[in-house]
């Protein structure tokens, strides 16, 4: 949503409300409920959606949810219409757009696409508090280097390392896993250099899923190391043919003839 100033330039003023409304809809599984109701074009009322959400007061929940849905439809994140023969606001219908169907709906395994995860990450209170320090990062440049450090007294990765079970850490690891898979889906289609590789180490490999994909296609790779920070490796699953190593890349790296180093952030 935007308005025009005297210079006829568009000035956004609803980004934070949109972001938080999307966060609420994701956490309430609104987009998942709509996706399960039928193909794109299927629409439900707020009351119908609220009936699928655990709540102590379904009637009030539907009223509050209706406001969120109408706000999102106004900003084109949902479709909206009235059923034939009714113009009552409580009968208003809402449905997925192509954008929200592809970016806000969880897959069968319960994982969100990267855009949905990014919405959740940037809505977490730690990130919001960091953004609130953007001004101070300019006014006090001799202090902490980054707004996140100003807000929490330590850098982003140190903060996550001390809080491995936090929502922020969980969302961030999922996002990095998604990014890694997307990156390698594109690379593997065109790159044939792995045919001659015997040893391979993925630096910043998250849970090691990219390596798992590579060695499934190139069995000639016999020694695979998934290298990442300890709080990341702590969540990594056991993968056949992959050895997880938990260290800091800026301190030391294991020996390997071939190294993958990606820039994902």
Backbone as CSV, one residue per row, in Angstrom:
resi,resn,N_x,N_y,N_z,CA_x,CA_y,CA_z,C_x,C_y,C_z
1,UNK,0.851,-1.196,0.000,0.000,0.000,0.000,0.879,1.236,0.000
2,UNK,0.486,2.234,-0.770,1.322,3.421,-0.869,0.468,4.642,-1.133
3,UNK,1.066,5.779,-0.923,0.413,7.041,-1.227,1.380,7.901,-2.005
4,UNK,0.892,9.019,-2.591,1.758,9.885,-3.384,2.044,11.171,-2.642
5,UNK,3.305,11.591,-2.644,3.647,12.858,-2.022,3.562,13.973,-3.060
6,UNK,3.962,15.187,-2.677,3.816,16.338,-3.569,4.682,16.232,-4.813
7,UNK,5.707,15.363,-4.770,6.577,15.182,-5.924,6.124,14.015,-6.804
8,UNK,4.905,13.518,-6.509,4.290,12.457,-7.299,5.081,11.146,-7.242
9,UNK,5.777,10.925,-6.141,6.515,9.675,-5.946,5.759,8.791,-4.966
10,UNK,5.824,7.492,-5.221,5.118,6.547,-4.357,5.867,6.384,-3.041
11,UNK,5.138,6.500,-1.930,5.738,6.411,-0.604,5.074,5.266,0.161
12,UNK,5.785,4.165,0.399,5.184,3.045,1.127,5.009,3.411,2.596
13,UNK,3.872,3.013,3.184,3.693,3.263,4.607,3.020,2.095,5.325
14,UNK,2.806,0.990,4.644,2.124,-0.136,5.288,2.948,-1.413,5.253
15,UNK,4.258,-1.313,5.040,5.072,-2.511,4.923,5.058,-3.346,6.205
16,UNK,5.190,-2.704,7.345,5.216,-3.452,8.609,3.869,-4.120,8.888
17,UNK,2.729,-3.423,8.747,1.445,-4.112,8.928,1.248,-5.279,7.964
18,UNK,1.656,-5.117,6.708,1.531,-6.214,5.743,2.372,-7.402,6.201
19,UNK,3.608,-7.120,6.600,4.521,-8.166,7.048,3.937,-8.939,8.234
20,UNK,3.406,-8.218,9.199,2.876,-8.881,10.393,1.572,-9.611,10.100
21,UNK,0.775,-9.098,9.156,-0.449,-9.800,8.770,-0.109,-11.105,8.055
22,UNK,0.919,-11.085,7.210,1.371,-12.303,6.548,1.900,-13.308,7.571
23,UNK,2.653,-12.817,8.552,3.175,-13.682,9.618,2.025,-14.375,10.342
24,UNK,0.999,-13.605,10.708,-0.149,-14.177,11.417,-0.834,-15.228,10.561
25,UNK,-1.022,-14.927,9.281,-1.697,-15.869,8.389,-0.898,-17.161,8.218
26,UNK,0.425,-17.036,8.128,1.272,-18.234,8.015,1.178,-19.071,9.283
27,UNK,1.310,-18.422,10.433,1.307,-19.162,11.705,-0.060,-19.756,12.025
28,UNK,-1.122,-19.144,11.518,-2.471,-19.684,11.693,-2.817,-20.726,10.630
29,UNK,-1.881,-20.980,9.706,-2.062,-21.961,8.618,-3.199,-21.578,7.679
30,UNK,-3.461,-20.283,7.562,-4.541,-19.818,6.688,-4.291,-20.245,5.247
31,UNK,-3.071,-20.045,4.746,-2.765,-20.384,3.357,-2.842,-21.896,3.135
32,UNK,-2.445,-22.682,4.144,-2.544,-24.138,4.042,-4.004,-24.584,3.991
33,UNK,-4.836,-23.973,4.812,-6.266,-24.319,4.839,-6.908,-24.014,3.488
34,UNK,-6.573,-22.860,2.926,-7.115,-22.499,1.617,-6.620,-23.459,0.538
35,UNK,-5.353,-23.849,0.606,-4.789,-24.754,-0.394,-5.479,-26.115,-0.352
36,UNK,-5.799,-26.586,0.841,-6.437,-27.895,0.986,-7.909,-27.873,0.587
37,UNK,-8.485,-26.676,0.511,-9.917,-26.576,0.199,-10.207,-26.810,-1.277
38,UNK,-9.176,-26.720,-2.133,-9.387,-26.923,-3.558,-8.344,-26.198,-4.372
39,UNK,-8.454,-26.240,-5.699,-7.476,-25.572,-6.571,-7.552,-24.059,-6.431
40,UNK,-6.541,-23.377,-6.977,-6.553,-21.909,-6.961,-7.851,-21.425,-7.605
41,UNK,-8.509,-20.515,-6.936,-9.827,-20.062,-7.360,-10.885,-20.428,-6.345
42,UNK,-10.593,-21.473,-5.542,-11.492,-21.836,-4.452,-11.424,-20.776,-3.367
43,UNK,-12.565,-20.373,-2.856,-12.607,-19.332,-1.831,-13.435,-19.784,-0.632
44,UNK,-13.037,-19.308,0.546,-13.735,-19.613,1.795,-13.998,-18.326,2.554
45,UNK,-14.989,-18.355,3.444,-15.230,-17.222,4.328,-14.274,-17.296,5.511
46,UNK,-14.160,-16.193,6.229,-13.325,-16.184,7.437,-13.862,-17.182,8.453
47,UNK,-15.178,-17.326,8.526,-15.779,-18.274,9.472,-15.384,-19.704,9.122
48,UNK,-15.391,-20.039,7.840,-15.006,-21.384,7.419,-13.535,-21.653,7.724
49,UNK,-12.687,-20.665,7.476,-11.264,-20.834,7.768,-11.040,-20.948,9.274
50,UNK,-11.695,-20.087,10.040,-11.530,-20.098,11.502,-11.967,-21.417,12.113
51,UNK,-12.907,-22.098,11.460,-13.377,-23.391,11.989,-12.282,-24.451,11.944
52,UNK,-11.238,-24.209,11.147,-10.122,-25.150,11.050,-8.962,-24.756,11.959
53,UNK,-9.117,-23.665,12.690,-8.052,-23.147,13.544,-8.412,-23.379,15.013
54,UNK,-7.517,-23.971,15.812,-7.808,-24.153,17.237,-7.963,-22.796,17.936
55,UNK,-9.112,-22.545,18.519,-9.356,-21.283,19.205,-10.404,-21.489,20.282
56,UNK,-10.348,-20.697,21.318,-11.300,-20.818,22.419,-12.595,-20.067,22.147
57,UNK,-12.584,-19.191,21.140,-13.772,-18.394,20.839,-13.910,-18.276,19.319
58,UNK,-14.508,-19.289,18.667,-14.574,-19.302,17.199,-15.239,-18.066,16.595
59,UNK,-16.293,-17.544,17.232,-16.998,-16.393,16.671,-16.104,-15.159,16.648
60,UNK,-15.449,-14.874,17.776,-14.541,-13.727,17.830,-13.328,-13.951,16.946
61,UNK,-12.858,-15.209,16.892,-11.717,-15.533,16.040,-12.029,-15.227,14.582
62,UNK,-13.237,-15.574,14.143,-13.632,-15.315,12.760,-13.667,-13.821,12.470
63,UNK,-14.128,-13.037,13.437,-14.179,-11.577,13.264,-12.781,-10.994,13.126
64,UNK,-11.881,-11.426,14.010,-10.498,-10.920,13.951,-9.803,-11.392,12.682
65,UNK,-10.036,-12.655,12.315,-9.411,-13.204,11.120,-9.911,-12.488,9.874
66,UNK,-11.194,-12.144,9.849,-11.770,-11.433,8.706,-11.016,-10.127,8.431
67,UNK,-10.662,-9.412,9.485,-9.933,-8.152,9.315,-8.570,-8.404,8.670
68,UNK,-7.892,-9.452,9.131,-6.581,-9.781,8.574,-6.701,-10.160,7.102
69,UNK,-7.684,-10.987,6.792,-7.850,-11.462,5.426,-8.235,-10.333,4.483
70,UNK,-9.116,-9.448,4.936,-9.509,-8.342,4.077,-8.312,-7.415,3.829
71,UNK,-7.509,-7.198,4.857,-6.306,-6.368,4.711,-5.360,-6.981,3.685
72,UNK,-5.154,-8.303,3.766,-4.257,-8.972,2.828,-4.829,-8.978,1.416
73,UNK,-6.136,-9.099,1.295,-6.747,-9.067,-0.035,-6.631,-7.673,-0.652
74,UNK,-6.718,-6.634,0.185,-6.568,-5.269,-0.301,-5.190,-5.057,-0.918
75,UNK,-4.195,-5.787,-0.373,-2.824,-5.671,-0.877,-2.478,-6.799,-1.843
76,UNK,-3.504,-7.479,-2.346,-3.365,-8.468,-3.426,-2.644,-9.749,-3.022
77,UNK,-2.621,-10.068,-1.729,-2.076,-11.349,-1.294,-3.147,-12.429,-1.253
78,UNK,-4.405,-12.047,-1.309,-5.531,-12.967,-1.392,-6.528,-12.426,-2.408
79,UNK,-7.261,-13.336,-3.038,-8.382,-12.903,-3.861,-9.593,-12.736,-2.947
80,UNK,-10.559,-11.983,-3.380,-11.760,-11.799,-2.567,-12.959,-11.525,-3.459
81,UNK,-14.137,-11.955,-3.016,-15.377,-11.718,-3.740,-16.548,-11.984,-2.805
82,UNK,-17.736,-11.603,-3.242,-18.955,-11.943,-2.516,-19.662,-13.085,-3.231
83,UNK,-20.317,-13.962,-2.504,-21.072,-15.028,-3.166,-22.288,-14.440,-3.877
84,UNK,-22.804,-15.115,-4.884,-23.987,-14.608,-5.593,-25.156,-14.353,-4.637
85,UNK,-25.763,-13.193,-4.754,-26.955,-12.879,-3.974,-26.691,-12.306,-2.597
86,UNK,-25.416,-12.065,-2.235,-25.121,-11.516,-0.918,-24.016,-10.475,-1.002
87,UNK,-24.245,-9.351,-0.354,-23.218,-8.324,-0.224,-22.836,-8.127,1.240
88,UNK,-23.243,-9.060,2.095,-22.894,-8.965,3.504,-21.395,-9.169,3.685
89,UNK,-20.812,-8.346,4.545,-19.374,-8.432,4.750,-18.971,-9.776,5.345
90,UNK,-19.799,-10.339,6.223,-19.447,-11.622,6.839,-19.492,-12.776,5.841
91,UNK,-20.113,-12.543,4.677,-20.156,-13.583,3.645,-19.013,-13.451,2.635
92,UNK,-18.165,-12.450,2.816,-17.062,-12.231,1.875,-16.173,-13.472,1.812
93,UNK,-15.754,-13.824,0.619,-14.926,-14.998,0.384,-13.482,-14.596,0.095
94,UNK,-12.558,-15.490,0.472,-11.133,-15.238,0.265,-10.475,-16.470,-0.337
95,UNK,-9.488,-16.255,-1.199,-8.775,-17.369,-1.808,-7.317,-17.035,-2.060
96,UNK,-6.557,-18.045,-2.437,-5.133,-17.880,-2.712,-4.911,-17.175,-4.041
97,UNK,-3.833,-16.430,-4.116,-3.332,-15.924,-5.390,-2.224,-16.873,-5.857
98,UNK,-1.762,-16.689,-7.075,-0.651,-17.506,-7.558,0.583,-17.310,-6.683
99,UNK,0.805,-16.065,-6.250,1.955,-15.764,-5.391,1.879,-16.508,-4.072
100,UNK,0.772,-16.383,-3.357,0.685,-17.010,-2.035,0.604,-18.528,-2.136
101,UNK,0.027,-19.049,-3.215,-0.027,-20.503,-3.384,1.374,-21.078,-3.540
102,UNK,2.274,-20.308,-4.176,3.621,-20.807,-4.414,4.633,-20.470,-3.356
103,UNK,4.296,-19.520,-2.461,5.315,-19.046,-1.521,4.905,-19.117,-0.054
104,UNK,3.636,-19.359,0.245,3.180,-19.336,1.634,2.546,-20.658,2.084
105,UNK,2.456,-21.635,1.190,1.807,-22.910,1.506,2.865,-23.952,1.826
106,UNK,2.706,-24.639,2.938,3.647,-25.678,3.344,3.510,-26.894,2.429
107,UNK,4.626,-27.596,2.222,4.560,-28.817,1.425,4.057,-29.971,2.281
108,UNK,4.009,-31.160,1.687,3.463,-32.318,2.411,4.273,-32.661,3.651
109,UNK,5.541,-32.266,3.669,6.377,-32.520,4.838,6.298,-31.432,5.892
110,UNK,5.493,-30.410,5.633,5.304,-29.331,6.602,6.296,-28.185,6.470
111,UNK,7.129,-28.218,5.418,8.142,-27.163,5.245,7.598,-26.003,4.429
112,UNK,7.953,-24.795,4.851,7.559,-23.591,4.129,8.551,-23.283,3.010
113,UNK,8.080,-22.699,1.900,9.006,-22.181,0.895,9.834,-21.036,1.478
114,UNK,10.887,-20.665,0.770,11.835,-19.672,1.282,11.198,-18.316,1.555
115,UNK,10.268,-17.879,0.711,9.646,-16.569,0.925,8.856,-16.568,2.222
116,UNK,8.112,-17.633,2.471,7.365,-17.727,3.728,8.281,-17.742,4.933
117,UNK,9.390,-18.481,4.825,10.367,-18.507,5.916,10.977,-17.132,6.147
118,UNK,11.246,-16.405,5.076,11.814,-15.067,5.219,10.855,-14.129,5.939
119,UNK,9.570,-14.276,5.669,8.564,-13.485,6.382,8.647,-13.764,7.877
120,UNK,8.720,-15.036,8.243,8.777,-15.393,9.666,10.068,-14.919,10.320
121,UNK,11.186,-15.094,9.641,12.476,-14.677,10.213,12.478,-13.181,10.490
122,UNK,12.070,-12.400,9.513,12.132,-10.942,9.667,11.028,-10.395,10.553
123,UNK,10.140,-11.272,11.018,9.105,-10.867,11.971,9.454,-11.251,13.398
124,UNK,10.505,-12.040,13.572,10.903,-12.437,14.920,11.366,-11.206,15.701
125,UNK,11.080,-11.203,16.997,11.321,-10.011,17.800,12.786,-9.612,17.790
126,UNK,13.712,-10.596,17.722,15.135,-10.252,17.705,15.504,-9.430,16.469
127,UNK,14.896,-9.767,15.334,15.189,-9.038,14.095,14.540,-7.666,14.119
128,UNK,13.308,-7.604,14.626,12.615,-6.310,14.734,13.406,-5.358,15.623
129,UNK,13.923,-5.885,16.741,14.720,-5.061,17.649,16.006,-4.584,16.970
130,UNK,16.585,-5.441,16.129,17.793,-5.031,15.404,17.487,-3.898,14.427
131,UNK,16.392,-4.006,13.698,16.009,-2.948,12.759,15.774,-1.623,13.480
132,UNK,15.344,-1.709,14.709,15.089,-0.487,15.470,16.380,0.260,15.792
133,UNK,17.513,-0.400,15.561,18.813,0.230,15.830,19.507,0.743,14.575
134,UNK,18.813,0.773,13.461,19.435,1.265,12.225,19.940,2.696,12.385
135,UNK,19.118,3.532,13.020,19.520,4.929,13.227,20.756,5.013,14.106
136,UNK,20.783,4.221,15.179,21.904,4.278,16.112,23.202,3.794,15.472
137,UNK,23.092,2.915,14.481,24.293,2.452,13.788,24.964,3.594,13.028
138,UNK,24.187,4.626,12.704,24.733,5.814,12.040,25.221,6.833,13.065
139,UNK,24.416,7.036,14.110,24.752,8.047,15.105,25.923,7.641,15.983
140,UNK,26.088,6.334,16.204,27.150,5.852,17.082,28.011,4.833,16.339
141,UNK,28.702,5.246,15.270,29.476,4.302,14.456,30.668,3.708,15.179
142,UNK,31.069,4.279,16.321,32.198,3.733,17.069,31.780,2.622,18.017
143,UNK,30.469,2.388,18.103,29.968,1.331,18.968,29.975,0.002,18.232
144,UNK,28.903,-0.779,18.435,28.784,-2.064,17.766,28.733,-1.859,16.251
145,UNK,29.231,-2.832,15.502,29.324,-2.689,14.057,27.971,-2.807,13.364
146,UNK,27.088,-3.632,13.907,25.843,-3.921,13.223,24.650,-3.682,14.150
147,UNK,23.488,-3.342,13.587,22.285,-3.119,14.404,21.939,-4.319,15.281
148,UNK,22.126,-5.549,14.755,21.816,-6.730,15.564,22.691,-6.782,16.803
149,UNK,23.964,-6.480,16.643,24.889,-6.481,17.776,24.532,-5.389,18.779
150,UNK,24.073,-4.245,18.283,23.633,-3.172,19.174,22.434,-3.608,20.011
151,UNK,21.527,-4.344,19.391,20.300,-4.749,20.078,20.530,-5.876,21.075
152,UNK,21.473,-6.778,20.774,21.586,-8.002,21.573,22.964,-8.235,22.193
153,UNK,23.902,-7.342,21.952,25.199,-7.456,22.597,26.133,-8.476,21.998
154,UNK,25.746,-9.101,20.892,26.589,-10.066,20.202,26.114,-10.201,18.757
155,UNK,26.981,-10.750,17.911,26.646,-10.898,16.506,25.562,-11.924,16.265
156,UNK,25.024,-11.912,15.062,23.902,-12.779,14.704,24.230,-14.252,14.909
157,UNK,25.360,-14.713,14.382,25.691,-16.131,14.467,26.046,-16.554,15.890
158,UNK,26.696,-15.689,16.648,26.968,-16.006,18.056,25.656,-16.113,18.832
159,UNK,24.728,-15.226,18.514,23.408,-15.260,19.166,22.712,-16.584,18.893
160,UNK,22.719,-17.031,17.644,22.074,-18.302,17.300,22.779,-19.475,17.964
161,UNK,24.109,-19.403,18.023,24.870,-20.504,18.614,24.517,-20.705,20.078
162,UNK,24.199,-19.625,20.775,23.837,-19.718,22.192,22.373,-20.109,22.389
163,UNK,21.600,-20.072,21.301,20.165,-20.373,21.394,19.778,-21.340,20.279
164,UNK,20.312,-22.551,20.311,20.068,-23.509,19.217,18.607,-23.927,19.076
165,UNK,17.825,-23.795,20.143,16.429,-24.212,20.090,15.459,-23.059,19.842
166,UNK,15.991,-21.879,19.553,15.129,-20.727,19.343,14.402,-20.832,18.003
167,UNK,13.260,-20.148,17.908,12.528,-20.100,16.654,13.380,-19.470,15.550
168,UNK,14.110,-18.427,15.896,14.932,-17.741,14.910,15.958,-18.685,14.309
169,UNK,16.625,-19.472,15.148,17.623,-20.419,14.665,16.977,-21.494,13.801
170,UNK,15.817,-21.984,14.219,15.120,-23.020,13.459,14.725,-22.506,12.072
171,UNK,14.126,-21.308,12.025,13.714,-20.741,10.743,14.910,-20.469,9.839
172,UNK,15.986,-19.942,10.444,17.170,-19.587,9.654,17.805,-20.833,9.041
173,UNK,17.910,-21.906,9.825,18.482,-23.141,9.310,17.627,-23.720,8.182
174,UNK,16.305,-23.630,8.340,15.412,-24.113,7.284,15.590,-23.298,6.008
175,UNK,15.733,-21.985,6.173,15.924,-21.114,5.010,17.229,-21.429,4.298
176,UNK,18.301,-21.638,5.061,19.586,-21.968,4.459,19.530,-23.323,3.755
177,UNK,18.789,-24.258,4.331,18.617,-25.558,3.682,17.879,-25.420,2.367
178,UNK,16.827,-24.609,2.364,16.081,-24.356,1.125,16.979,-23.726,0.068
179,UNK,17.757,-22.722,0.484,18.634,-22.008,-0.451,19.665,-22.946,-1.047
180,UNK,20.200,-23.827,-0.211,21.203,-24.771,-0.683,20.618,-25.728,-1.710
181,UNK,19.422,-26.229,-1.440,18.787,-27.158,-2.380,18.458,-26.466,-3.700
182,UNK,17.927,-25.246,-3.623,17.595,-24.511,-4.847,18.846,-24.255,-5.677
183,UNK,19.932,-23.882,-4.982,21.200,-23.610,-5.663,21.688,-24.851,-6.407
184,UNK,21.668,-25.987,-5.734,22.222,-27.188,-6.354,21.298,-27.794,-7.394
185,UNK,20.000,-27.573,-7.268,19.097,-28.042,-8.321,19.456,-27.414,-9.657
186,UNK,19.841,-26.128,-9.611,20.251,-25.441,-10.838,21.645,-25.872,-11.273
187,UNK,22.570,-25.973,-10.328,23.962,-26.298,-10.653,24.078,-27.699,-11.237
188,UNK,23.440,-28.665,-10.605,23.608,-30.064,-11.002,23.093,-30.317,-12.412
189,UNK,22.116,-29.501,-12.854,21.564,-29.698,-14.191,22.587,-29.394,-15.289
190,UNK,23.528,-28.512,-14.998,24.453,-28.071,-16.057,25.924,-28.380,-15.763
191,UNK,26.280,-28.546,-14.500,27.685,-28.702,-14.124,28.056,-30.189,-14.055
192,UNK,29.108,-30.569,-14.770,29.542,-31.967,-14.819,30.893,-32.184,-14.128
193,UNK,31.353,-31.170,-13.430,32.673,-31.251,-12.807,32.786,-32.255,-11.687
194,UNK,31.652,-32.691,-11.136,31.695,-33.655,-10.030,32.075,-35.060,-10.507
195,UNK,32.102,-35.278,-11.824,32.419,-36.611,-12.344,33.824,-37.054,-11.985
196,UNK,34.729,-36.104,-11.769,36.118,-36.440,-11.464,36.484,-36.219,-9.996
197,UNK,35.499,-35.874,-9.181,35.759,-35.573,-7.775,35.780,-36.854,-6.948
198,UNK,36.747,-36.930,-6.047,36.834,-38.072,-5.128,36.499,-37.638,-3.707
199,UNK,37.031,-36.475,-3.306,36.758,-35.903,-1.987,36.018,-34.580,-2.163
200,UNK,35.048,-34.342,-1.282,34.252,-33.117,-1.413,33.840,-32.622,-0.033
201,UNK,34.039,-31.320,0.210,33.600,-30.717,1.466,32.720,-29.507,1.148
202,UNK,31.553,-29.467,1.778,30.640,-28.340,1.631,30.783,-27.455,2.865
203,UNK,31.381,-26.278,2.676,31.589,-25.331,3.770,30.323,-24.492,3.934
204,UNK,29.759,-24.541,5.137,28.466,-23.903,5.353,27.360,-24.741,4.741
205,UNK,27.476,-26.052,4.887,26.561,-26.986,4.223,25.252,-27.225,4.937
206,UNK,25.016,-26.505,6.034,23.781,-26.667,6.793,23.609,-28.119,7.227
207,UNK,22.538,-28.761,6.864,22.280,-30.127,7.327,22.873,-31.195,6.414
208,UNK,23.537,-30.771,5.346,24.207,-31.730,4.473,23.359,-32.293,3.347
209,UNK,22.169,-31.735,3.129,21.263,-32.289,2.130,21.771,-32.083,0.706
210,UNK,22.505,-30.988,0.476,23.075,-30.777,-0.857,24.105,-31.857,-1.176
211,UNK,24.946,-32.183,-0.188,25.929,-33.244,-0.396,25.245,-34.581,-0.641
212,UNK,24.180,-34.823,0.070,23.448,-36.078,-0.114,22.953,-36.200,-1.553
213,UNK,22.464,-35.096,-2.105,21.995,-35.098,-3.486,23.141,-35.351,-4.455
214,UNK,24.273,-34.693,-4.215,25.419,-34.818,-5.117,25.936,-36.252,-5.160
215,UNK,26.137,-36.864,-3.989,26.721,-38.208,-3.989,25.732,-39.263,-4.480
216,UNK,24.433,-38.941,-4.449,23.461,-39.875,-5.013,23.575,-39.918,-6.535
217,UNK,24.061,-38.820,-7.115,24.234,-38.737,-8.567,25.654,-39.085,-9.004
218,UNK,26.607,-38.915,-8.067,28.020,-39.168,-8.382,28.615,-40.101,-7.328
219,UNK,28.377,-41.415,-7.475,28.892,-42.384,-6.486,30.405,-42.462,-6.451
220,UNK,31.084,-41.821,-7.419,32.544,-41.792,-7.417,33.100,-40.972,-6.245
221,UNK,32.257,-40.129,-5.637,32.707,-39.314,-4.500,32.619,-40.185,-3.245
222,UNK,33.765,-40.477,-2.668,33.809,-41.421,-1.547,33.977,-40.755,-0.187
223,UNK,34.468,-39.530,-0.166,34.747,-38.867,1.111,34.074,-37.504,1.122
224,UNK,32.931,-37.397,1.829,32.168,-36.152,1.873,32.132,-35.584,3.286
225,UNK,32.433,-34.307,3.404,32.399,-33.625,4.698,31.394,-32.481,4.625
226,UNK,30.457,-32.496,5.524,29.534,-31.365,5.678,30.037,-30.520,6.838
227,UNK,30.476,-29.309,6.531,31.132,-28.444,7.523,30.248,-27.251,7.841
228,UNK,29.972,-27.064,9.135,29.190,-25.892,9.542,29.404,-25.653,11.032
229,UNK,28.785,-24.599,11.531,28.930,-24.236,12.938,28.291,-25.302,13.832
230,UNK,28.773,-25.433,15.076,28.282,-26.490,15.963,26.764,-26.500,16.164
231,UNK,26.141,-25.309,16.322,24.705,-25.310,16.575,23.911,-25.728,15.348
232,UNK,24.516,-25.635,14.167,23.868,-26.111,12.944,24.034,-27.619,12.813
233,UNK,25.261,-28.095,13.001,25.543,-29.527,12.886,24.762,-30.324,13.931
234,UNK,24.465,-29.703,15.070,23.721,-30.398,16.124,22.359,-30.871,15.635
235,UNK,21.810,-30.199,14.637,20.497,-30.566,14.107,20.594,-31.438,12.851
236,UNK,21.794,-31.660,12.365,21.954,-32.381,11.101,21.620,-33.867,11.253
237,UNK,20.874,-34.427,10.312,20.531,-35.851,10.383,21.699,-36.721,9.941
238,UNK,21.641,-37.987,10.284,22.647,-38.937,9.818,22.399,-39.201,8.335
239,UNK,23.415,-38.964,7.517,23.292,-39.136,6.073,24.343,-40.129,5.596
240,UNK,23.937,-41.072,4.798,24.867,-42.078,4.289,25.922,-41.426,3.414
241,UNK,27.173,-41.681,3.752,28.279,-41.170,2.964,28.710,-39.760,3.316
242,UNK,28.076,-39.154,4.321,28.391,-37.778,4.703,28.888,-37.738,6.142
243,UNK,30.037,-37.121,6.356,30.574,-36.913,7.701,30.351,-35.458,8.097
244,UNK,29.681,-35.240,9.227,29.429,-33.888,9.712,30.595,-33.422,10.593
245,UNK,31.084,-32.232,10.330,32.162,-31.642,11.130,31.698,-30.284,11.623
246,UNK,31.762,-30.082,12.943,31.280,-28.835,13.556,32.448,-27.972,14.003
247,UNK,32.703,-26.898,13.241,33.746,-25.943,13.605,33.425,-24.593,12.970
248,UNK,34.311,-23.648,13.208,34.190,-22.314,12.623,35.168,-22.220,11.455
249,UNK,34.664,-21.905,10.258,35.517,-21.860,9.067,36.610,-20.796,9.155
250,UNK,36.396,-19.790,10.011,37.394,-18.733,10.143,38.529,-19.139,11.084
251,UNK,38.401,-20.292,11.712,39.445,-20.785,12.608,40.248,-21.918,11.972
252,UNK,39.537,-22.905,11.409,40.225,-24.030,10.783,39.275,-24.776,9.861
253,UNK,39.863,-25.423,8.841,39.091,-26.233,7.910,39.755,-27.600,7.765
254,UNK,38.979,-28.668,7.699,39.559,-29.988,7.429,40.165,-30.024,6.021
255,UNK,41.065,-30.955,5.795,41.656,-31.115,4.474,40.655,-31.792,3.532
256,UNK,40.570,-31.273,2.330,39.732,-31.884,1.300,40.231,-31.416,-0.064
257,UNK,40.223,-32.310,-1.040,40.723,-31.957,-2.364,39.780,-30.996,-3.098
258,UNK,38.500,-31.053,-2.784,37.525,-30.187,-3.451,36.621,-29.560,-2.404
259,UNK,36.424,-28.257,-2.509,35.608,-27.522,-1.536,34.494,-26.761,-2.253
260,UNK,33.298,-26.836,-1.687,32.180,-26.031,-2.160,32.009,-24.883,-1.182
261,UNK,32.020,-23.677,-1.688,31.825,-22.495,-0.854,30.797,-21.609,-1.545
262,UNK,29.614,-21.523,-0.943,28.496,-20.815,-1.559,28.281,-19.473,-0.869
263,UNK,27.738,-18.547,-1.603,27.303,-17.261,-1.051,25.799,-17.233,-1.132
264,UNK,25.106,-17.470,0.014,23.658,-17.633,0.004,22.937,-16.502,0.695
265,UNK,23.621,-15.664,1.458,22.932,-14.634,2.248,23.267,-13.264,1.676
